[in-house]
Amino acid sequence: MSRPWRPGRAAEGRSPLRRFFVLALVALVIGGLGWLYGSRLVAMGRLSAEVRCLKQREENLLREIAALRERLDEADDPEVVEKEARAILGWGYPDERRLIVIWR
């Protein structure tokens, strides 16, 4: 079959504009995926820092709870009750005299 050659699309080859658009589309897709996963990595980093902070806070609160439980166990002792009443409430026995010093 012998047909004469006719110039058309196949003869022109790929135009530089089409290559540019394909490369721009590929770059856009890669950039979008990079932005998507990069922002997730940043968010994960922030959340992991917040988790570390909350764990530290939890440890501090657990220590404070343990100290308060120890104080609660000591609250049954009459000497401790008397000491706290004198220190916090300013209570004393009727025959005791108090000396109050005022600095100016």
Backbone bond lengths (Angstrom), bond angles and torsions (degrees), N, CA, C in turn:
res aa  C-N    CA-C-N  psi(-1)  N-CA   C-N-CA  omega(-1)  CA-C   N-CA-C  phi
1 M - - - 1.414 - - 1.511 110.13 -
2 S 1.198 113.04 115.49 1.432 117.95 -175.73 1.519 108.30 -114.36
3 R 1.330 112.70 106.73 1.472 117.49 177.94 1.507 108.39 -116.12
4 P 1.281 115.80 146.02 1.465 117.93 178.99 1.536 110.11 -71.97
5 W 1.293 113.78 145.96 1.469 120.71 179.61 1.505 110.52 -71.95
6 R 1.340 114.76 128.76 1.462 119.77 176.92 1.512 108.07 -116.40
7 P 1.302 118.49 127.43 1.463 119.37 177.38 1.520 109.53 -69.67
8 G 1.297 115.31 138.60 1.465 121.08 179.09 1.524 109.63 -158.21
9 R 1.285 114.89 -150.26 1.471 119.63 -178.02 1.517 111.78 -62.55
10 A 1.283 117.59 -43.20 1.451 120.71 -177.63 1.524 110.91 -63.57
11 A 1.268 117.13 -31.78 1.447 120.23 -178.94 1.520 111.75 -75.46
12 E 1.336 116.82 -27.07 1.463 119.90 -177.88 1.517 111.58 -73.56
13 G 1.309 118.00 -31.52 1.454 120.54 -175.26 1.517 109.92 81.73
14 R 1.287 116.40 -170.79 1.469 119.82 -179.64 1.509 109.46 -86.48
15 S 1.281 114.48 133.09 1.461 118.26 -178.39 1.527 109.97 -78.99
16 P 1.324 117.78 152.37 1.465 121.09 179.05 1.531 111.93 -64.13
17 L 1.330 116.36 -30.08 1.457 119.59 179.62 1.534 110.55 -66.63
18 R 1.320 115.38 -40.41 1.462 118.98 178.83 1.523 110.25 -65.49
19 R 1.312 117.53 -42.65 1.472 120.56 176.71 1.526 111.23 -59.87
20 F 1.325 115.91 -41.10 1.466 120.51 178.42 1.525 110.91 -60.71
21 F 1.324 116.90 -44.78 1.465 120.24 -179.49 1.520 111.52 -65.69
22 V 1.326 117.15 -39.33 1.465 120.22 178.11 1.528 110.09 -64.52
23 L 1.331 116.09 -45.97 1.467 119.28 178.57 1.529 111.71 -64.21
24 A 1.336 116.30 -38.62 1.466 119.70 178.12 1.522 110.51 -64.88
25 L 1.331 117.80 -39.68 1.455 121.29 178.43 1.530 111.11 -65.53
26 V 1.318 116.33 -42.99 1.474 120.44 177.94 1.530 109.88 -62.66
27 A 1.334 116.86 -44.05 1.466 120.25 179.37 1.523 110.93 -64.24
28 L 1.316 116.77 -37.94 1.464 120.95 178.99 1.529 111.06 -65.52
29 V 1.320 116.75 -42.68 1.467 120.44 178.78 1.525 110.46 -65.28
30 I 1.321 117.06 -45.86 1.465 120.23 179.36 1.525 110.87 -63.76
31 G 1.327 116.90 -42.38 1.463 120.36 177.81 1.512 112.07 -64.02
32 G 1.333 117.45 -40.59 1.467 120.77 178.07 1.510 112.20 -63.76
33 L 1.336 116.55 -43.42 1.461 119.53 177.16 1.524 111.56 -65.20
34 G 1.327 115.80 -39.74 1.462 119.08 177.30 1.511 112.03 -63.43
35 W 1.321 116.70 -41.83 1.467 120.05 178.17 1.520 110.50 -65.14
36 L 1.337 117.25 -42.43 1.459 121.40 -178.92 1.522 111.05 -61.50
37 Y 1.331 116.90 -52.38 1.453 119.74 -178.09 1.527 111.96 -74.56
38 G 1.309 117.33 -31.59 1.463 119.84 177.21 1.512 111.59 -65.89
39 S 1.325 117.14 -41.75 1.464 119.50 178.27 1.519 110.61 -66.66
40 R 1.315 117.28 -33.66 1.468 119.61 176.40 1.528 110.64 -67.11
41 L 1.317 117.38 -39.20 1.464 119.66 178.04 1.525 111.05 -64.56
42 V 1.320 116.87 -39.66 1.467 120.33 177.52 1.523 110.02 -64.01
43 A 1.324 117.26 -43.42 1.462 120.84 179.06 1.524 110.48 -63.78
44 M 1.323 117.04 -39.81 1.467 119.81 178.25 1.516 110.99 -64.72
45 G 1.318 117.70 -37.25 1.462 120.63 177.18 1.515 111.44 -64.85
46 R 1.318 116.81 -42.98 1.470 120.08 178.13 1.522 110.83 -64.09
47 L 1.314 116.73 -43.23 1.461 120.08 -179.28 1.522 111.95 -66.45
48 S 1.321 117.64 -37.02 1.464 119.41 178.59 1.529 110.38 -67.22
49 A 1.328 117.64 -35.70 1.465 119.88 175.72 1.523 110.41 -66.09
50 E 1.324 116.87 -39.37 1.466 120.32 178.30 1.529 110.77 -66.33
51 V 1.330 117.51 -37.97 1.462 121.09 177.81 1.523 110.26 -63.86
52 R 1.344 117.02 -42.79 1.469 119.39 177.65 1.521 111.10 -60.90
53 C 1.331 116.49 -41.38 1.464 120.93 179.04 1.528 110.64 -63.48
54 L 1.321 116.47 -43.46 1.465 120.05 -179.80 1.532 111.87 -67.62
55 K 1.328 117.31 -35.39 1.470 119.81 176.56 1.521 110.64 -65.32
56 Q 1.326 117.12 -41.41 1.464 120.68 177.23 1.522 110.64 -62.40
57 R 1.327 115.71 -41.78 1.465 120.27 178.77 1.529 110.71 -64.03
58 E 1.331 116.01 -39.77 1.469 120.16 177.86 1.522 111.06 -62.38
59 E 1.342 116.78 -43.39 1.466 119.94 178.56 1.523 110.81 -61.33
60 N 1.332 116.95 -42.77 1.465 120.28 178.55 1.522 111.02 -62.17
61 L 1.325 117.20 -42.55 1.460 120.37 179.60 1.528 111.72 -66.65
62 L 1.325 116.91 -37.03 1.468 119.52 177.54 1.519 111.02 -65.98
63 R 1.336 117.31 -38.31 1.473 119.96 175.45 1.520 111.01 -63.27
64 E 1.338 115.35 -42.30 1.460 119.57 179.33 1.527 111.04 -64.31
65 I 1.319 117.75 -39.50 1.462 121.27 177.62 1.520 110.36 -63.10
66 A 1.334 116.84 -42.31 1.471 119.89 178.97 1.530 110.83 -62.79
67 A 1.339 116.63 -40.99 1.474 119.72 178.91 1.526 110.69 -65.46
68 L 1.320 116.77 -39.78 1.465 119.54 178.92 1.520 111.57 -67.82
69 R 1.320 117.64 -35.68 1.470 120.17 176.67 1.526 110.80 -65.75
70 E 1.338 116.81 -37.91 1.470 119.58 175.88 1.524 110.80 -62.96
71 R 1.333 116.23 -42.75 1.471 119.15 177.65 1.519 111.33 -64.21
72 L 1.325 117.11 -35.36 1.458 121.34 178.55 1.521 110.69 -67.35
73 D 1.333 116.97 -38.06 1.466 120.11 176.78 1.526 110.95 -65.72
74 E 1.337 117.04 -33.99 1.465 120.86 178.76 1.525 112.49 -76.57
75 A 1.322 118.03 -13.96 1.462 121.26 -174.96 1.519 112.46 -68.34
76 D 1.323 118.14 -17.32 1.459 120.15 177.91 1.524 112.23 -75.13
77 D 1.301 117.87 -18.29 1.458 122.06 -178.32 1.535 109.62 -76.29
78 P 1.347 118.84 125.61 1.469 120.81 -178.57 1.533 113.55 -61.74
79 E 1.313 117.63 -33.35 1.465 120.18 179.45 1.530 111.17 -64.82
80 V 1.317 116.62 -40.23 1.465 120.69 178.82 1.519 110.28 -66.98
81 V 1.340 116.86 -39.94 1.454 120.69 178.60 1.523 110.19 -62.72
82 E 1.330 116.18 -42.93 1.471 119.85 179.16 1.521 111.20 -64.43
83 K 1.319 116.35 -43.32 1.465 120.17 -179.94 1.531 111.30 -61.71
84 E 1.336 117.24 -44.11 1.464 120.68 179.33 1.530 111.21 -66.47
85 A 1.356 117.25 -38.30 1.467 120.18 179.41 1.525 110.61 -64.94
86 R 1.309 116.84 -38.03 1.465 120.22 178.82 1.533 110.69 -70.43
87 A 1.329 116.06 -42.87 1.468 119.33 -175.38 1.524 112.42 -73.57
88 I 1.313 117.01 -48.59 1.460 119.69 -172.84 1.522 112.07 -85.89
89 L 1.339 116.59 -48.01 1.460 119.85 -174.12 1.528 113.55 -91.13
90 G 1.319 116.55 -15.55 1.466 119.60 -179.43 1.520 112.49 76.30
91 W 1.306 117.57 23.31 1.456 121.48 -179.12 1.521 110.29 -79.39
92 G 1.301 115.34 159.81 1.460 122.43 176.76 1.517 109.41 -162.59
93 Y 1.318 115.52 176.87 1.468 120.45 177.45 1.514 109.34 -80.31
94 P 1.355 117.09 154.03 1.468 119.75 -176.78 1.525 114.31 -60.19
95 D 1.330 119.01 -31.62 1.468 120.53 -177.24 1.531 112.70 -85.62
96 E 1.309 118.40 0.41 1.457 121.10 179.12 1.521 110.48 -88.94
97 R 1.320 114.84 146.20 1.460 120.35 175.99 1.519 108.09 -109.79
98 R 1.318 113.70 144.40 1.472 119.12 -179.25 1.508 108.81 -111.85
99 L 1.295 115.40 141.79 1.443 121.67 177.43 1.532 107.30 -113.06
100 I 1.312 116.29 120.70 1.468 120.93 -179.52 1.525 107.18 -111.97
101 V 1.326 115.70 123.53 1.471 121.71 -179.35 1.528 107.15 -106.27
102 I 1.333 115.30 127.61 1.466 120.88 178.70 1.512 108.05 -112.95
103 W 1.303 117.40 121.66 1.461 122.79 178.35 1.508 109.80 -94.00
104 R 1.302 116.40 138.40 1.457 120.19 175.91 1.491 110.87 -120.74
